Amino acid sequence: ADDYGAYQVTIDTLLKFLQPGYARCFIDVLAKVIQVRPDLANDLLVSMIQKPENGAFVETLNKELAISGSGAARRVSAFIAAERQAGRLEPDMIALG
């Protein structure tokens, strides 16, 4: 089933309530999306990091990725590196990973 619309509503809702404290949870969620719907993972990531007003969230996300040894954090870091390598995530868009 095509559930892209449901994902877009979810992303829009997340953006309305985005707080730096959600970074650790976001890593877990993004890692799961990478596994289940990799075609939507980039949209989710970019939606969360592209807006300048989300800077505090991005800073916390970077810290969590750097200190966490979890499988989810490794999966997200590898995904970010692969997206950059493939040209789907601009290196200057965000200091992420």
Secondary structure, DSSP 8 states (H G I E B T S, - for coil): ---HHHHHHHHHHHHHT--GGGHHHHHHHHHHHHHH-HHHHHHHHHHHHSSGGGHHHHHHHHHHHHH--SHHHHHHHHHHHHHHHTTSS-TTT----
